Amino acid sequence: MKREDFNSIYERNYRRSFLFAKSYVHDDMVAEDIVAESLVKYWKIASTEGREASEALLLTILKNKALDHLRTKASHESAIADIAELNNRELNIRISTLEACEPKEIFSSEIRLIVRRTLDSLPEQTRQIFEMSRFENKTVKEIASETNLTVKGVEYHITKALKALRTNLKDYLPLFYFLFS
Protein backbone atom coordinates (compact mmCIF):
# COMPACT_ATOMS: atom_id res chain seq x y z
CA MET A 1 0.00 0.00 0.00
CA LYS A 2 1.10 3.55 -0.62
CA ARG A 3 1.43 6.41 1.86
CA GLU A 4 -1.88 7.83 0.70
CA ASP A 5 -3.48 4.55 1.66
CA PHE A 6 -2.30 4.99 5.27
CA ASN A 7 -3.65 8.52 5.33
CA SER A 8 -7.03 7.34 4.10
CA ILE A 9 -7.06 4.50 6.68
CA TYR A 10 -6.13 7.01 9.37
CA GLU A 11 -8.79 9.54 8.36
CA ARG A 12 -11.49 6.89 7.99
CA ASN A 13 -10.80 5.10 11.29
CA TYR A 14 -9.20 7.55 13.71
CA ARG A 15 -12.29 9.13 15.28
CA ARG A 16 -14.20 5.96 16.02
CA SER A 17 -11.02 4.15 17.08
CA PHE A 18 -10.21 6.99 19.48
CA LEU A 19 -13.72 6.94 20.98
CA PHE A 20 -13.55 3.15 21.36
CA ALA A 21 -10.15 3.24 23.11
CA LYS A 22 -11.07 6.23 25.28
CA SER A 23 -14.27 4.54 26.46
CA TYR A 24 -12.08 1.90 28.14
CA VAL A 25 -8.89 3.71 29.16
CA HIS A 26 -10.50 7.03 30.19
CA ASP A 27 -7.42 9.02 29.22
CA ASP A 28 -7.15 11.07 26.01
CA MET A 29 -3.36 10.80 25.72
CA VAL A 30 -3.33 7.05 26.27
CA ALA A 31 -6.24 6.59 23.85
CA GLU A 32 -4.36 8.59 21.19
CA ASP A 33 -1.27 6.42 21.68
CA ILE A 34 -3.30 3.21 21.44
CA VAL A 35 -5.05 4.41 18.28
CA ALA A 36 -1.81 5.54 16.63
CA GLU A 37 -0.05 2.24 17.40
CA SER A 38 -3.11 0.24 16.34
CA LEU A 39 -3.54 2.06 13.05
CA VAL A 40 0.15 1.63 12.21
CA LYS A 41 -0.05 -2.09 13.02
CA TYR A 42 -3.30 -2.40 11.03
CA TRP A 43 -1.74 -0.59 8.05
CA LYS A 44 1.41 -2.80 8.19
CA ILE A 45 -0.70 -5.98 8.23
CA ALA A 46 -2.90 -4.70 5.41
CA SER A 47 0.12 -3.66 3.33
CA THR A 48 1.94 -7.01 3.76
CA GLU A 49 -1.09 -9.01 2.74
CA GLY A 50 -1.54 -6.76 -0.23
CA ARG A 51 -5.25 -6.37 0.36
CA GLU A 52 -7.62 -4.38 2.49
CA ALA A 53 -7.75 -5.75 6.06
CA SER A 54 -11.12 -6.04 7.75
CA GLU A 55 -12.36 -3.60 10.34
CA ALA A 56 -12.73 -6.52 12.72
CA LEU A 57 -8.93 -6.83 12.63
CA LEU A 58 -8.56 -3.15 13.58
CA LEU A 59 -11.06 -3.59 16.40
CA THR A 60 -9.12 -6.65 17.65
CA ILE A 61 -5.84 -4.70 17.60
CA LEU A 62 -7.45 -1.78 19.46
CA LYS A 63 -9.01 -4.16 22.00
CA ASN A 64 -5.69 -5.95 22.65
CA LYS A 65 -3.73 -2.73 23.04
CA ALA A 66 -6.36 -1.30 25.41
CA LEU A 67 -6.35 -4.58 27.38
CA ASP A 68 -2.56 -4.49 27.63
CA HIS A 69 -2.70 -0.95 28.94
CA LEU A 70 -5.46 -1.72 31.46
CA ARG A 71 -3.71 -4.87 32.71
CA THR A 72 -0.47 -2.94 33.17
CA LYS A 73 -2.35 -0.18 34.97
CA ALA A 74 -4.15 -2.71 37.21
CA SER A 75 -0.86 -4.40 38.04
CA HIS A 76 0.73 -1.03 38.82
CA GLU A 77 -2.16 0.07 41.02
CA SER A 78 -2.16 -3.30 42.79
CA ALA A 79 1.55 -2.91 43.55
CA ILE A 80 0.95 0.62 44.86
CA ALA A 81 -1.93 -0.66 47.02
CA ASP A 82 0.28 -3.46 48.37
CA ILE A 83 3.03 -0.99 49.22
CA ALA A 84 0.53 1.36 50.85
CA GLU A 85 -0.92 -1.54 52.86
CA LEU A 86 2.56 -2.61 53.95
CA ASN A 87 3.44 0.96 54.95
CA ASN A 88 0.14 1.28 56.82
CA ARG A 89 0.73 -2.02 58.65
CA GLU A 90 4.25 -0.93 59.61
CA LEU A 91 2.93 2.45 60.80
CA ASN A 92 0.24 0.73 62.88
CA ILE A 93 2.88 -1.51 64.44
CA ARG A 94 4.97 1.53 65.37
CA ILE A 95 1.90 3.26 66.82
CA SER A 96 0.81 0.24 68.86
CA THR A 97 4.36 -0.38 70.06
CA LEU A 98 4.68 3.20 71.21
CA GLU A 99 1.24 3.13 72.83
CA ALA A 100 2.22 -0.05 74.68
CA CYS A 101 5.41 1.56 75.95
CA GLU A 102 4.94 2.24 79.62
CA PRO A 103 7.74 4.18 81.33
CA LYS A 104 7.20 2.16 84.50
CA GLU A 105 7.76 -1.06 82.57
CA ILE A 106 10.95 0.11 80.86
CA PHE A 107 12.78 -0.74 84.03
CA SER A 108 11.91 -4.36 83.42
CA SER A 109 12.38 -7.32 85.71
CA GLU A 110 15.53 -8.35 83.82
CA ILE A 111 17.20 -5.02 84.47
CA ARG A 112 15.95 -4.96 88.05
CA LEU A 113 17.46 -8.41 88.56
CA ILE A 114 20.84 -7.26 87.21
CA VAL A 115 20.73 -4.14 89.39
CA ARG A 116 19.76 -6.17 92.47
CA ARG A 117 22.52 -8.75 91.86
CA THR A 118 25.08 -6.02 91.26
CA LEU A 119 24.10 -4.15 94.41
CA ASP A 120 24.10 -7.39 96.41
CA SER A 121 27.63 -8.11 95.22
CA LEU A 122 28.88 -4.74 96.53
CA PRO A 123 30.25 -4.26 100.04
CA GLU A 124 27.40 -3.52 102.49
CA GLN A 125 28.40 0.09 103.08
CA THR A 126 28.73 0.86 99.35
CA ARG A 127 25.33 -0.70 98.60
CA GLN A 128 23.68 1.13 101.50
CA ILE A 129 25.11 4.51 100.46
CA PHE A 130 24.10 4.00 96.83
CA GLU A 131 20.54 3.04 97.81
CA MET A 132 20.29 6.10 100.07
CA SER A 133 21.48 8.30 97.19
CA ARG A 134 19.44 6.87 94.34
CA PHE A 135 16.41 5.18 95.90
CA GLU A 136 15.84 7.43 98.92
CA ASN A 137 16.95 10.62 97.10
CA LYS A 138 19.19 11.79 99.94
CA THR A 139 21.91 14.33 99.31
CA VAL A 140 25.58 13.50 99.73
CA LYS A 141 25.70 15.70 102.86
CA GLU A 142 22.71 13.91 104.41
CA ILE A 143 24.28 10.52 103.71
CA ALA A 144 27.62 11.70 105.10
CA SER A 145 26.05 12.80 108.36
CA GLU A 146 24.00 9.59 108.73
CA THR A 147 26.96 7.27 108.03
CA ASN A 148 29.60 9.34 109.80
CA LEU A 149 31.66 9.56 106.60
CA THR A 150 33.13 12.51 104.78
CA VAL A 151 31.46 13.90 101.67
CA LYS A 152 34.40 12.55 99.63
CA GLY A 153 33.92 9.11 101.22
CA VAL A 154 30.22 9.08 100.25
CA GLU A 155 31.10 10.17 96.69
CA TYR A 156 33.67 7.37 96.51
CA HIS A 157 31.05 4.72 97.42
CA ILE A 158 28.49 6.12 94.97
CA THR A 159 31.11 6.18 92.19
CA LYS A 160 32.13 2.59 93.01
CA ALA A 161 28.49 1.41 92.80
CA LEU A 162 27.87 3.31 89.54
CA LYS A 163 30.98 1.77 87.98
CA ALA A 164 29.82 -1.75 88.90
CA LEU A 165 26.34 -1.04 87.52
CA ARG A 166 27.79 0.44 84.32
CA THR A 167 29.84 -2.71 83.78
CA ASN A 168 26.96 -5.11 84.44
CA LEU A 169 24.40 -3.09 82.51
CA LYS A 170 26.58 -2.32 79.47
CA ASP A 171 23.85 -3.61 77.14
CA TYR A 172 21.31 -1.32 78.81
CA LEU A 173 23.61 1.70 79.13
CA PRO A 174 21.32 4.27 77.45
CA LEU A 175 18.51 3.30 79.82
CA PHE A 176 20.94 3.25 82.75
CA TYR A 177 21.98 6.86 82.10
CA PHE A 178 18.34 7.91 81.82
CA LEU A 179 17.37 6.28 85.10
CA PHE A 180 20.42 6.98 87.28
CA SER A 181 21.68 10.36 86.08
C-alpha positions as CSV (number, residue, x, y, z in Angstrom):
1,M,0.0,0.0,0.0
2,K,1.1,3.6,-0.6
3,R,1.4,6.4,1.9
4,E,-1.9,7.8,0.7
5,D,-3.5,4.6,1.7
6,F,-2.3,5.0,5.3
7,N,-3.7,8.5,5.3
8,S,-7.0,7.3,4.1
9,I,-7.1,4.5,6.7
10,Y,-6.1,7.0,9.4
11,E,-8.8,9.5,8.4
12,R,-11.5,6.9,8.0
13,N,-10.8,5.1,11.3
14,Y,-9.2,7.6,13.7
15,R,-12.3,9.1,15.3
16,R,-14.2,6.0,16.0
17,S,-11.0,4.1,17.1
18,F,-10.2,7.0,19.5
19,L,-13.7,6.9,21.0
20,F,-13.6,3.2,21.4
21,A,-10.2,3.2,23.1
22,K,-11.1,6.2,25.3
23,S,-14.3,4.5,26.5
24,Y,-12.1,1.9,28.1
25,V,-8.9,3.7,29.2
26,H,-10.5,7.0,30.2
27,D,-7.4,9.0,29.2
28,D,-7.2,11.1,26.0
29,M,-3.4,10.8,25.7
30,V,-3.3,7.0,26.3
31,A,-6.2,6.6,23.9
32,E,-4.4,8.6,21.2
33,D,-1.3,6.4,21.7
34,I,-3.3,3.2,21.4
35,V,-5.0,4.4,18.3
36,A,-1.8,5.5,16.6
37,E,-0.1,2.2,17.4
38,S,-3.1,0.2,16.3
39,L,-3.5,2.1,13.0
40,V,0.1,1.6,12.2
41,K,-0.1,-2.1,13.0
42,Y,-3.3,-2.4,11.0
43,W,-1.7,-0.6,8.1
44,K,1.4,-2.8,8.2
45,I,-0.7,-6.0,8.2
46,A,-2.9,-4.7,5.4
47,S,0.1,-3.7,3.3
48,T,1.9,-7.0,3.8
49,E,-1.1,-9.0,2.7
50,G,-1.5,-6.8,-0.2
51,R,-5.2,-6.4,0.4
52,E,-7.6,-4.4,2.5
53,A,-7.8,-5.8,6.1
54,S,-11.1,-6.0,7.7
55,E,-12.4,-3.6,10.3
56,A,-12.7,-6.5,12.7
57,L,-8.9,-6.8,12.6
58,L,-8.6,-3.2,13.6
59,L,-11.1,-3.6,16.4
60,T,-9.1,-6.6,17.6
61,I,-5.8,-4.7,17.6
62,L,-7.5,-1.8,19.5
63,K,-9.0,-4.2,22.0
64,N,-5.7,-5.9,22.7
65,K,-3.7,-2.7,23.0
66,A,-6.4,-1.3,25.4
67,L,-6.4,-4.6,27.4
68,D,-2.6,-4.5,27.6
69,H,-2.7,-0.9,28.9
70,L,-5.5,-1.7,31.5
71,R,-3.7,-4.9,32.7
72,T,-0.5,-2.9,33.2
73,K,-2.4,-0.2,35.0
74,A,-4.1,-2.7,37.2
75,S,-0.9,-4.4,38.0
76,H,0.7,-1.0,38.8
77,E,-2.2,0.1,41.0
78,S,-2.2,-3.3,42.8
79,A,1.5,-2.9,43.5
80,I,0.9,0.6,44.9
81,A,-1.9,-0.7,47.0
82,D,0.3,-3.5,48.4
83,I,3.0,-1.0,49.2
84,A,0.5,1.4,50.9
85,E,-0.9,-1.5,52.9
86,L,2.6,-2.6,53.9
87,N,3.4,1.0,55.0
88,N,0.1,1.3,56.8
89,R,0.7,-2.0,58.6
90,E,4.2,-0.9,59.6
91,L,2.9,2.4,60.8
92,N,0.2,0.7,62.9
93,I,2.9,-1.5,64.4
94,R,5.0,1.5,65.4
95,I,1.9,3.3,66.8
96,S,0.8,0.2,68.9
97,T,4.4,-0.4,70.1
98,L,4.7,3.2,71.2
99,E,1.2,3.1,72.8
100,A,2.2,-0.1,74.7
101,C,5.4,1.6,75.9
102,E,4.9,2.2,79.6
103,P,7.7,4.2,81.3
104,K,7.2,2.2,84.5
105,E,7.8,-1.1,82.6
106,I,10.9,0.1,80.9
107,F,12.8,-0.7,84.0
108,S,11.9,-4.4,83.4
109,S,12.4,-7.3,85.7
110,E,15.5,-8.4,83.8
111,I,17.2,-5.0,84.5
112,R,16.0,-5.0,88.1
113,L,17.5,-8.4,88.6
114,I,20.8,-7.3,87.2
115,V,20.7,-4.1,89.4
116,R,19.8,-6.2,92.5
117,R,22.5,-8.8,91.9
118,T,25.1,-6.0,91.3
119,L,24.1,-4.1,94.4
120,D,24.1,-7.4,96.4
121,S,27.6,-8.1,95.2
122,L,28.9,-4.7,96.5
123,P,30.3,-4.3,100.0
124,E,27.4,-3.5,102.5
125,Q,28.4,0.1,103.1
126,T,28.7,0.9,99.3
127,R,25.3,-0.7,98.6
128,Q,23.7,1.1,101.5
129,I,25.1,4.5,100.5
130,F,24.1,4.0,96.8
131,E,20.5,3.0,97.8
132,M,20.3,6.1,100.1
133,S,21.5,8.3,97.2
134,R,19.4,6.9,94.3
135,F,16.4,5.2,95.9
136,E,15.8,7.4,98.9
137,N,16.9,10.6,97.1
138,K,19.2,11.8,99.9
139,T,21.9,14.3,99.3
140,V,25.6,13.5,99.7
141,K,25.7,15.7,102.9
142,E,22.7,13.9,104.4
143,I,24.3,10.5,103.7
144,A,27.6,11.7,105.1
145,S,26.0,12.8,108.4
146,E,24.0,9.6,108.7
147,T,27.0,7.3,108.0
148,N,29.6,9.3,109.8
149,L,31.7,9.6,106.6
150,T,33.1,12.5,104.8
151,V,31.5,13.9,101.7
152,K,34.4,12.6,99.6
153,G,33.9,9.1,101.2
154,V,30.2,9.1,100.3
155,E,31.1,10.2,96.7
156,Y,33.7,7.4,96.5
157,H,31.0,4.7,97.4
158,I,28.5,6.1,95.0
159,T,31.1,6.2,92.2
160,K,32.1,2.6,93.0
161,A,28.5,1.4,92.8
162,L,27.9,3.3,89.5
163,K,31.0,1.8,88.0
164,A,29.8,-1.8,88.9
165,L,26.3,-1.0,87.5
166,R,27.8,0.4,84.3
167,T,29.8,-2.7,83.8
168,N,27.0,-5.1,84.4
169,L,24.4,-3.1,82.5
170,K,26.6,-2.3,79.5
171,D,23.8,-3.6,77.1
172,Y,21.3,-1.3,78.8
173,L,23.6,1.7,79.1
174,P,21.3,4.3,77.5
175,L,18.5,3.3,79.8
176,F,20.9,3.3,82.7
177,Y,22.0,6.9,82.1
178,F,18.3,7.9,81.8
179,L,17.4,6.3,85.1
180,F,20.4,7.0,87.3
181,S,21.7,10.4,86.1
